[in-house]
Amino acid sequence: MKSIKAGEFKAKCLKLMDEVAATGKPVLITKNGKPVAQLAPITCKPKTPYGALKGHAIILGDIIEPIDVEWEAQR
């Protein structure tokens, strides 16, 4: 995890926020060598499981049309 002094964080705050949002890696902020805060990206959780995987699957072909291969369970 990247560590940065509080004074340096104050000067580069907006740039660091953009960096954390882009990379997803948190930044530890220290004061007098001791950790005092952590800048981390927000992870959005879906409100319901319905639609949680939207945009993660690709449909290849017709999903309604029956397949030509006979299954063992149908024999």
LUMKOL-46610 format. One record per atom (N, C-alpha, C): residue number from 0; residue in three letters; atom name; x, y, z. Coordinates in nm, 3 decimals, always signed. Layout:
// LUMKOL-46610
<atom nr="NUM" rest="ALA" atom="CA" u="X" v="Y" w="Z"/>
...
END
This chain:
// LUMKOL-46610
<atom nr="0" rest="MET" atom="N" u="+0.084" v="-0.117" w="+0.000"/>
<atom nr="0" rest="MET" atom="CA" u="+0.000" v="+0.000" w="+0.000"/>
<atom nr="0" rest="MET" atom="C" u="+0.090" v="+0.124" w="+0.000"/>
<atom nr="1" rest="LYS" atom="N" u="+0.052" v="+0.220" w="-0.081"/>
<atom nr="1" rest="LYS" atom="CA" u="+0.126" v="+0.345" w="-0.090"/>
<atom nr="1" rest="LYS" atom="C" u="+0.102" v="+0.427" w="+0.036"/>
<atom nr="2" rest="SER" atom="N" u="+0.209" v="+0.491" w="+0.088"/>
<atom nr="2" rest="SER" atom="CA" u="+0.200" v="+0.573" w="+0.207"/>
<atom nr="2" rest="SER" atom="C" u="+0.244" v="+0.715" w="+0.173"/>
<atom nr="3" rest="ILE" atom="N" u="+0.178" v="+0.814" w="+0.233"/>
<atom nr="3" rest="ILE" atom="CA" u="+0.210" v="+0.954" w="+0.204"/>
<atom nr="3" rest="ILE" atom="C" u="+0.193" v="+1.036" w="+0.333"/>
<atom nr="4" rest="LYS" atom="N" u="+0.279" v="+1.136" w="+0.349"/>
<atom nr="4" rest="LYS" atom="CA" u="+0.271" v="+1.225" w="+0.466"/>
<atom nr="4" rest="LYS" atom="C" u="+0.151" v="+1.318" w="+0.452"/>
<atom nr="5" rest="ALA" atom="N" u="+0.094" v="+1.360" w="+0.565"/>
<atom nr="5" rest="ALA" atom="CA" u="-0.026" v="+1.443" w="+0.566"/>
<atom nr="5" rest="ALA" atom="C" u="-0.006" v="+1.575" w="+0.491"/>
<atom nr="6" rest="GLY" atom="N" u="+0.109" v="+1.638" w="+0.508"/>
<atom nr="6" rest="GLY" atom="CA" u="+0.136" v="+1.764" w="+0.439"/>
<atom nr="6" rest="GLY" atom="C" u="+0.142" v="+1.746" w="+0.289"/>
<atom nr="7" rest="GLU" atom="N" u="+0.202" v="+1.638" w="+0.245"/>
<atom nr="7" rest="GLU" atom="CA" u="+0.211" v="+1.608" w="+0.102"/>
<atom nr="7" rest="GLU" atom="C" u="+0.072" v="+1.572" w="+0.048"/>
<atom nr="8" rest="PHE" atom="N" u="-0.007" v="+1.500" w="+0.129"/>
<atom nr="8" rest="PHE" atom="CA" u="-0.144" v="+1.467" w="+0.089"/>
<atom nr="8" rest="PHE" atom="C" u="-0.226" v="+1.593" w="+0.068"/>
<atom nr="9" rest="LYS" atom="N" u="-0.208" v="+1.692" w="+0.158"/>
<atom nr="9" rest="LYS" atom="CA" u="-0.281" v="+1.817" w="+0.148"/>
<atom nr="9" rest="LYS" atom="C" u="-0.252" v="+1.887" w="+0.015"/>
<atom nr="10" rest="ALA" atom="N" u="-0.128" v="+1.882" w="-0.028"/>
<atom nr="10" rest="ALA" atom="CA" u="-0.089" v="+1.948" w="-0.152"/>
<atom nr="10" rest="ALA" atom="C" u="-0.135" v="+1.871" w="-0.277"/>
<atom nr="11" rest="LYS" atom="N" u="-0.145" v="+1.739" w="-0.267"/>
<atom nr="11" rest="LYS" atom="CA" u="-0.176" v="+1.656" w="-0.384"/>
<atom nr="11" rest="LYS" atom="C" u="-0.309" v="+1.583" w="-0.372"/>
<atom nr="12" rest="CYS" atom="N" u="-0.398" v="+1.631" w="-0.290"/>
<atom nr="12" rest="CYS" atom="CA" u="-0.522" v="+1.560" w="-0.258"/>
<atom nr="12" rest="CYS" atom="C" u="-0.604" v="+1.522" w="-0.381"/>
<atom nr="13" rest="LEU" atom="N" u="-0.634" v="+1.616" w="-0.469"/>
<atom nr="13" rest="LEU" atom="CA" u="-0.718" v="+1.588" w="-0.585"/>
<atom nr="13" rest="LEU" atom="C" u="-0.653" v="+1.490" w="-0.681"/>
<atom nr="14" rest="LYS" atom="N" u="-0.523" v="+1.504" w="-0.701"/>
<atom nr="14" rest="LYS" atom="CA" u="-0.451" v="+1.412" w="-0.788"/>
<atom nr="14" rest="LYS" atom="C" u="-0.453" v="+1.270" w="-0.731"/>
<atom nr="15" rest="LEU" atom="N" u="-0.434" v="+1.258" w="-0.599"/>
<atom nr="15" rest="LEU" atom="CA" u="-0.437" v="+1.127" w="-0.534"/>
<atom nr="15" rest="LEU" atom="C" u="-0.576" v="+1.064" w="-0.540"/>
<atom nr="16" rest="MET" atom="N" u="-0.680" v="+1.145" w="-0.526"/>
<atom nr="16" rest="MET" atom="CA" u="-0.816" v="+1.092" w="-0.536"/>
<atom nr="16" rest="MET" atom="C" u="-0.841" v="+1.035" w="-0.675"/>
<atom nr="17" rest="ASP" atom="N" u="-0.795" v="+1.102" w="-0.779"/>
<atom nr="17" rest="ASP" atom="CA" u="-0.810" v="+1.051" w="-0.915"/>
<atom nr="17" rest="ASP" atom="C" u="-0.731" v="+0.923" w="-0.934"/>
<atom nr="18" rest="GLU" atom="N" u="-0.612" v="+0.917" w="-0.876"/>
<atom nr="18" rest="GLU" atom="CA" u="-0.527" v="+0.798" w="-0.886"/>
<atom nr="18" rest="GLU" atom="C" u="-0.591" v="+0.677" w="-0.817"/>
<atom nr="19" rest="VAL" atom="N" u="-0.647" v="+0.699" w="-0.699"/>
<atom nr="19" rest="VAL" atom="CA" u="-0.712" v="+0.590" w="-0.624"/>
<atom nr="19" rest="VAL" atom="C" u="-0.836" v="+0.542" w="-0.700"/>
<atom nr="20" rest="ALA" atom="N" u="-0.911" v="+0.634" w="-0.756"/>
<atom nr="20" rest="ALA" atom="CA" u="-1.031" v="+0.597" w="-0.832"/>
<atom nr="20" rest="ALA" atom="C" u="-0.993" v="+0.516" w="-0.956"/>
<atom nr="21" rest="ALA" atom="N" u="-0.883" v="+0.550" w="-1.021"/>
<atom nr="21" rest="ALA" atom="CA" u="-0.841" v="+0.481" w="-1.143"/>
<atom nr="21" rest="ALA" atom="C" u="-0.780" v="+0.345" w="-1.115"/>
<atom nr="22" rest="THR" atom="N" u="-0.695" v="+0.336" w="-1.013"/>
<atom nr="22" rest="THR" atom="CA" u="-0.624" v="+0.211" w="-0.987"/>
<atom nr="22" rest="THR" atom="C" u="-0.697" v="+0.119" w="-0.891"/>
<atom nr="23" rest="GLY" atom="N" u="-0.778" v="+0.175" w="-0.801"/>
<atom nr="23" rest="GLY" atom="CA" u="-0.847" v="+0.095" w="-0.701"/>
<atom nr="23" rest="GLY" atom="C" u="-0.759" v="+0.060" w="-0.582"/>
<atom nr="24" rest="LYS" atom="N" u="-0.637" v="+0.114" w="-0.577"/>
<atom nr="24" rest="LYS" atom="CA" u="-0.545" v="+0.085" w="-0.467"/>
<atom nr="24" rest="LYS" atom="C" u="-0.552" v="+0.196" w="-0.363"/>
<atom nr="25" rest="PRO" atom="N" u="-0.567" v="+0.162" w="-0.235"/>
<atom nr="25" rest="PRO" atom="CA" u="-0.578" v="+0.265" w="-0.130"/>
<atom nr="25" rest="PRO" atom="C" u="-0.444" v="+0.332" w="-0.101"/>
<atom nr="26" rest="VAL" atom="N" u="-0.452" v="+0.449" w="-0.038"/>
<atom nr="26" rest="VAL" atom="CA" u="-0.334" v="+0.526" w="+0.002"/>
<atom nr="26" rest="VAL" atom="C" u="-0.343" v="+0.551" w="+0.152"/>
<atom nr="27" rest="LEU" atom="N" u="-0.235" v="+0.521" w="+0.224"/>
<atom nr="27" rest="LEU" atom="CA" u="-0.229" v="+0.542" w="+0.368"/>
<atom nr="27" rest="LEU" atom="C" u="-0.170" v="+0.680" w="+0.395"/>
<atom nr="28" rest="ILE" atom="N" u="-0.237" v="+0.759" w="+0.479"/>
<atom nr="28" rest="ILE" atom="CA" u="-0.193" v="+0.895" w="+0.512"/>
<atom nr="28" rest="ILE" atom="C" u="-0.136" v="+0.892" w="+0.653"/>
<atom nr="29" rest="THR" atom="N" u="-0.012" v="+0.941" w="+0.666"/>
<atom nr="29" rest="THR" atom="CA" u="+0.055" v="+0.938" w="+0.795"/>
<atom nr="29" rest="THR" atom="C" u="+0.080" v="+1.079" w="+0.847"/>
<atom nr="30" rest="LYS" atom="N" u="+0.091" v="+1.089" w="+0.980"/>
<atom nr="30" rest="LYS" atom="CA" u="+0.125" v="+1.215" w="+1.046"/>
<atom nr="30" rest="LYS" atom="C" u="+0.226" v="+1.180" w="+1.153"/>
<atom nr="31" rest="ASN" atom="N" u="+0.343" v="+1.241" w="+1.146"/>
<atom nr="31" rest="ASN" atom="CA" u="+0.455" v="+1.211" w="+1.237"/>
<atom nr="31" rest="ASN" atom="C" u="+0.492" v="+1.063" w="+1.232"/>
<atom nr="32" rest="GLY" atom="N" u="+0.481" v="+1.003" w="+1.115"/>
<atom nr="32" rest="GLY" atom="CA" u="+0.519" v="+0.864" w="+1.096"/>
<atom nr="32" rest="GLY" atom="C" u="+0.416" v="+0.761" w="+1.139"/>
<atom nr="33" rest="LYS" atom="N" u="+0.301" v="+0.808" w="+1.191"/>
<atom nr="33" rest="LYS" atom="CA" u="+0.196" v="+0.716" w="+1.235"/>
<atom nr="33" rest="LYS" atom="C" u="+0.075" v="+0.727" w="+1.142"/>
<atom nr="34" rest="PRO" atom="N" u="+0.017" v="+0.613" w="+1.105"/>
<atom nr="34" rest="PRO" atom="CA" u="-0.101" v="+0.618" w="+1.017"/>
<atom nr="34" rest="PRO" atom="C" u="-0.220" v="+0.683" w="+1.086"/>
<atom nr="35" rest="VAL" atom="N" u="-0.284" v="+0.778" w="+1.015"/>
<atom nr="35" rest="VAL" atom="CA" u="-0.400" v="+0.848" w="+1.072"/>
<atom nr="35" rest="VAL" atom="C" u="-0.526" v="+0.831" w="+0.986"/>
<atom nr="36" rest="ALA" atom="N" u="-0.508" v="+0.804" w="+0.857"/>
<atom nr="36" rest="ALA" atom="CA" u="-0.624" v="+0.791" w="+0.769"/>
<atom nr="36" rest="ALA" atom="C" u="-0.586" v="+0.706" w="+0.648"/>
<atom nr="37" rest="GLN" atom="N" u="-0.690" v="+0.664" w="+0.578"/>
<atom nr="37" rest="GLN" atom="CA" u="-0.670" v="+0.585" w="+0.457"/>
<atom nr="37" rest="GLN" atom="C" u="-0.766" v="+0.635" w="+0.351"/>
<atom nr="38" rest="LEU" atom="N" u="-0.714" v="+0.662" w="+0.233"/>
<atom nr="38" rest="LEU" atom="CA" u="-0.796" v="+0.702" w="+0.119"/>
<atom nr="38" rest="LEU" atom="C" u="-0.816" v="+0.578" w="+0.034"/>
<atom nr="39" rest="ALA" atom="N" u="-0.941" v="+0.531" w="+0.026"/>
<atom nr="39" rest="ALA" atom="CA" u="-0.971" v="+0.407" w="-0.046"/>
<atom nr="39" rest="ALA" atom="C" u="-1.086" v="+0.430" w="-0.142"/>
<atom nr="40" rest="PRO" atom="N" u="-1.092" v="+0.352" w="-0.251"/>
<atom nr="40" rest="PRO" atom="CA" u="-1.202" v="+0.367" w="-0.346"/>
<atom nr="40" rest="PRO" atom="C" u="-1.333" v="+0.314" w="-0.288"/>
<atom nr="41" rest="ILE" atom="N" u="-1.442" v="+0.368" w="-0.334"/>
<atom nr="41" rest="ILE" atom="CA" u="-1.574" v="+0.322" w="-0.292"/>
<atom nr="41" rest="ILE" atom="C" u="-1.613" v="+0.203" w="-0.378"/>
<atom nr="42" rest="THR" atom="N" u="-1.660" v="+0.098" w="-0.313"/>
<atom nr="42" rest="THR" atom="CA" u="-1.711" v="-0.017" w="-0.387"/>
<atom nr="42" rest="THR" atom="C" u="-1.863" v="-0.014" w="-0.378"/>
<atom nr="43" rest="CYS" atom="N" u="-1.928" v="-0.004" w="-0.489"/>
<atom nr="43" rest="CYS" atom="CA" u="-2.074" v="+0.004" w="-0.493"/>
<atom nr="43" rest="CYS" atom="C" u="-2.132" v="-0.137" w="-0.490"/>
<atom nr="44" rest="LYS" atom="N" u="-2.218" v="-0.161" w="-0.392"/>
<atom nr="44" rest="LYS" atom="CA" u="-2.286" v="-0.289" w="-0.381"/>
<atom nr="44" rest="LYS" atom="C" u="-2.428" v="-0.272" w="-0.436"/>
<atom nr="45" rest="PRO" atom="N" u="-2.475" v="-0.369" w="-0.512"/>
<atom nr="45" rest="PRO" atom="CA" u="-2.612" v="-0.358" w="-0.562"/>
<atom nr="45" rest="PRO" atom="C" u="-2.714" v="-0.369" w="-0.448"/>
<atom nr="46" rest="LYS" atom="N" u="-2.825" v="-0.299" w="-0.462"/>
<atom nr="46" rest="LYS" atom="CA" u="-2.929" v="-0.302" w="-0.359"/>
<atom nr="46" rest="LYS" atom="C" u="-2.996" v="-0.439" w="-0.353"/>
<atom nr="47" rest="THR" atom="N" u="-3.013" v="-0.502" w="-0.469"/>
<atom nr="47" rest="THR" atom="CA" u="-3.074" v="-0.635" w="-0.473"/>
<atom nr="47" rest="THR" atom="C" u="-2.987" v="-0.724" w="-0.562"/>
<atom nr="48" rest="PRO" atom="N" u="-2.999" v="-0.856" w="-0.547"/>
<atom nr="48" rest="PRO" atom="CA" u="-2.921" v="-0.945" w="-0.634"/>
<atom nr="48" rest="PRO" atom="C" u="-2.967" v="-0.940" w="-0.779"/>
<atom nr="49" rest="TYR" atom="N" u="-3.092" v="-0.897" w="-0.803"/>
<atom nr="49" rest="TYR" atom="CA" u="-3.143" v="-0.888" w="-0.939"/>
<atom nr="49" rest="TYR" atom="C" u="-3.065" v="-0.783" w="-1.016"/>
<atom nr="50" rest="GLY" atom="N" u="-3.003" v="-0.821" w="-1.122"/>
<atom nr="50" rest="GLY" atom="CA" u="-2.927" v="-0.729" w="-1.206"/>
<atom nr="50" rest="GLY" atom="C" u="-2.786" v="-0.703" w="-1.157"/>
<atom nr="51" rest="ALA" atom="N" u="-2.740" v="-0.775" w="-1.056"/>
<atom nr="51" rest="ALA" atom="CA" u="-2.606" v="-0.752" w="-1.002"/>
<atom nr="51" rest="ALA" atom="C" u="-2.496" v="-0.783" w="-1.104"/>
<atom nr="52" rest="LEU" atom="N" u="-2.521" v="-0.877" w="-1.193"/>
<atom nr="52" rest="LEU" atom="CA" u="-2.420" v="-0.915" w="-1.293"/>
<atom nr="52" rest="LEU" atom="C" u="-2.448" v="-0.853" w="-1.430"/>
<atom nr="53" rest="LYS" atom="N" u="-2.530" v="-0.750" w="-1.435"/>
<atom nr="53" rest="LYS" atom="CA" u="-2.561" v="-0.684" w="-1.561"/>
<atom nr="53" rest="LYS" atom="C" u="-2.433" v="-0.632" w="-1.626"/>
<atom nr="54" rest="GLY" atom="N" u="-2.416" v="-0.668" w="-1.753"/>
<atom nr="54" rest="GLY" atom="CA" u="-2.298" v="-0.625" w="-1.827"/>
<atom nr="54" rest="GLY" atom="C" u="-2.179" v="-0.718" w="-1.812"/>
<atom nr="55" rest="HIS" atom="N" u="-2.191" v="-0.826" w="-1.737"/>
<atom nr="55" rest="HIS" atom="CA" u="-2.079" v="-0.918" w="-1.716"/>
<atom nr="55" rest="HIS" atom="C" u="-2.090" v="-1.044" w="-1.802"/>
<atom nr="56" rest="ALA" atom="N" u="-2.201" v="-1.064" w="-1.869"/>
<atom nr="56" rest="ALA" atom="CA" u="-2.220" v="-1.184" w="-1.951"/>
<atom nr="56" rest="ALA" atom="C" u="-2.242" v="-1.145" w="-2.096"/>
<atom nr="57" rest="ILE" atom="N" u="-2.199" v="-1.231" w="-2.186"/>
<atom nr="57" rest="ILE" atom="CA" u="-2.218" v="-1.208" w="-2.329"/>
<atom nr="57" rest="ILE" atom="C" u="-2.297" v="-1.326" w="-2.384"/>
<atom nr="58" rest="ILE" atom="N" u="-2.404" v="-1.297" w="-2.457"/>
<atom nr="58" rest="ILE" atom="CA" u="-2.484" v="-1.401" w="-2.519"/>
<atom nr="58" rest="ILE" atom="C" u="-2.428" v="-1.428" w="-2.657"/>
<atom nr="59" rest="LEU" atom="N" u="-2.390" v="-1.552" w="-2.682"/>
<atom nr="59" rest="LEU" atom="CA" u="-2.336" v="-1.592" w="-2.811"/>
<atom nr="59" rest="LEU" atom="C" u="-2.437" v="-1.683" w="-2.880"/>
<atom nr="60" rest="GLY" atom="N" u="-2.512" v="-1.628" w="-2.971"/>
<atom nr="60" rest="GLY" atom="CA" u="-2.610" v="-1.709" w="-3.043"/>
<atom nr="60" rest="GLY" atom="C" u="-2.749" v="-1.698" w="-2.984"/>
<atom nr="61" rest="ASP" atom="N" u="-2.838" v="-1.786" w="-3.035"/>
<atom nr="61" rest="ASP" atom="CA" u="-2.978" v="-1.787" w="-2.993"/>
<atom nr="61" rest="ASP" atom="C" u="-2.993" v="-1.871" w="-2.867"/>
<atom nr="62" rest="ILE" atom="N" u="-3.038" v="-1.811" w="-2.758"/>
<atom nr="62" rest="ILE" atom="CA" u="-3.050" v="-1.886" w="-2.632"/>
<atom nr="62" rest="ILE" atom="C" u="-3.184" v="-1.956" w="-2.619"/>
<atom nr="63" rest="ILE" atom="N" u="-3.277" v="-1.932" w="-2.710"/>
<atom nr="63" rest="ILE" atom="CA" u="-3.409" v="-1.993" w="-2.704"/>
<atom nr="63" rest="ILE" atom="C" u="-3.417" v="-2.119" w="-2.791"/>
<atom nr="64" rest="GLU" atom="N" u="-3.346" v="-2.119" w="-2.903"/>
<atom nr="64" rest="GLU" atom="CA" u="-3.351" v="-2.231" w="-2.997"/>
<atom nr="64" rest="GLU" atom="C" u="-3.295" v="-2.358" w="-2.934"/>
<atom nr="65" rest="PRO" atom="N" u="-3.364" v="-2.473" w="-2.953"/>
<atom nr="65" rest="PRO" atom="CA" u="-3.313" v="-2.598" w="-2.898"/>
<atom nr="65" rest="PRO" atom="C" u="-3.183" v="-2.641" w="-2.965"/>
<atom nr="66" rest="ILE" atom="N" u="-3.101" v="-2.713" w="-2.890"/>
<atom nr="66" rest="ILE" atom="CA" u="-2.975" v="-2.760" w="-2.946"/>
<atom nr="66" rest="ILE" atom="C" u="-2.998" v="-2.890" w="-3.022"/>
<atom nr="67" rest="ASP" atom="N" u="-2.907" v="-2.924" w="-3.114"/>
<atom nr="67" rest="ASP" atom="CA" u="-2.921" v="-3.043" w="-3.197"/>
<atom nr="67" rest="ASP" atom="C" u="-2.872" v="-3.169" w="-3.128"/>
<atom nr="68" rest="VAL" atom="N" u="-2.797" v="-3.158" w="-3.021"/>
<atom nr="68" rest="VAL" atom="CA" u="-2.738" v="-3.272" w="-2.954"/>
<atom nr="68" rest="VAL" atom="C" u="-2.837" v="-3.330" w="-2.853"/>
<atom nr="69" rest="GLU" atom="N" u="-2.854" v="-3.463" w="-2.855"/>
<atom nr="69" rest="GLU" atom="CA" u="-2.943" v="-3.527" w="-2.759"/>
<atom nr="69" rest="GLU" atom="C" u="-2.868" v="-3.545" w="-2.628"/>
<atom nr="70" rest="TRP" atom="N" u="-2.929" v="-3.510" w="-2.518"/>
<atom nr="70" rest="TRP" atom="CA" u="-2.867" v="-3.524" w="-2.388"/>
<atom nr="70" rest="TRP" atom="C" u="-2.882" v="-3.667" w="-2.338"/>
<atom nr="71" rest="GLU" atom="N" u="-2.791" v="-3.709" w="-2.252"/>
<atom nr="71" rest="GLU" atom="CA" u="-2.800" v="-3.842" w="-2.194"/>
<atom nr="71" rest="GLU" atom="C" u="-2.926" v="-3.859" w="-2.110"/>
<atom nr="72" rest="ALA" atom="N" u="-2.972" v="-3.756" w="-2.046"/>
<atom nr="72" rest="ALA" atom="CA" u="-3.089" v="-3.763" w="-1.960"/>
<atom nr="72" rest="ALA" atom="C" u="-3.215" v="-3.788" w="-2.041"/>
<atom nr="73" rest="GLN" atom="N" u="-3.215" v="-3.755" w="-2.170"/>
<atom nr="73" rest="GLN" atom="CA" u="-3.333" v="-3.771" w="-2.253"/>
<atom nr="73" rest="GLN" atom="C" u="-3.336" v="-3.909" w="-2.321"/>
<atom nr="74" rest="ARG" atom="N" u="-3.237" v="-3.992" w="-2.309"/>
<atom nr="74" rest="ARG" atom="CA" u="-3.234" v="-4.124" w="-2.374"/>
<atom nr="74" rest="ARG" atom="C" u="-3.319" v="-4.222" w="-2.304"/>
END
